[in-house]
Amino acid sequence: MNIEKTDILEIAGEQFSSRLILGTARYPNPSIMMDALQASRTELVTLSIRRHDVTDNFGESILDLIRGGNYRLLPNTAGCYTAKEAILTAELAREALETNWIKLEVIGDDETLFPDVVELLNAAQELVNRGFVVFPYCNDDPITCRKLEDIGCAVVMPLAAPIGSGAGIRNSYNIQIIRELISIPVIIDAGIGTASDAALAMELGADAVLLNTAISCAEHPVMMAKAMKFAVEAGRLAYHAGRIPKLLYAERSSPLTGLIHHHAEN
């Protein structure tokens, strides 16, 4: 079975060969950002609407760069703290960027940057009603994820750890439960720090990984982007291959039959 050629990620009727989604914040400069996107082989790129006027601090249009690279744009509502703010931001993004895809973030406070579940669910329901394809960033809570699926979201995006922490997957059990409960794509969002974190996320059954800081703030962003590409691919293959069970004691890998026995001399 050649899973590499047939394992396509499908979201809202669109297909992607890459299961790595990247953000566009905190890169040293636009050139490094574009080189990292290319090295990662990502096809879907997210951009904060509230924190950018679609132009970065270097005076160049991030939007033009992304579109020039032929990437699918996923605007997000980063920086919103209420459902009302998030809905307004989503509407602005739809009008300005001509897309009904939106990564929905509704943050509870500045200290933890954890999602506000009540506001998130309210915003998700309203955006789905308005015809948006909603990608909700949420806690690694199976019940919240199930409610988001029931609302009609296109995916669920549970965090691995707090945004920008690089702490990796803190609760692999919840991720596995979410994978078992949810039929729509599960995308791990936030907390990935290095390639092994991304591989583990995929081994647990995630359909994709979204990350930003782990690449943009790495010592060598382009190199890390390439590492993340291979990590996601390796983790996905391992998930399909099926790992061996974990045992408390050793188990021989070679059979005892047919061995040459040495007998002590009398």
Sequence and secondary structure as in RCSB ss.txt:
>XXXX:A:sequence
MNIEKTDILEIAGEQFSSRLILGTARYPNPSIMMDALQASRTELVTLSIRRHDVTDNFGESILDLIRGGNYRLLP
NTAGCYTAKEAILTAELAREALETNWIKLEVIGDDETLFPDVVELLNAAQELVNRGFVVFPYCNDDPITCRKLED
IGCAVVMPLAAPIGSGAGIRNSYNIQIIRELISIPVIIDAGIGTASDAALAMELGADAVLLNTAISCAEHPVMMA
KAMKFAVEAGRLAYHAGRIPKLLYAERSSPLTGLIHHHAEN
>XXXX:A:secstr
  HHHH  EEETTEEES  EEE   S SSHHHHHHHHHHHT  EEEEESTT SSS TTSS HHHHHHHTT EEEE
E TT  SHHHHHHHHHHHHHHH   EEEE  BS TTT  B HHHHHHHHHHHHHTT EEEEEE S HHHHHHHHH
HT S BEE SSSTT     S HHHHHHHHHH  S BEEES   SHHHHHHHHHTT SEEEESHHHHTSSSHHHHH
HHHHHHHHHHHHHHHH      SS   SS STT        
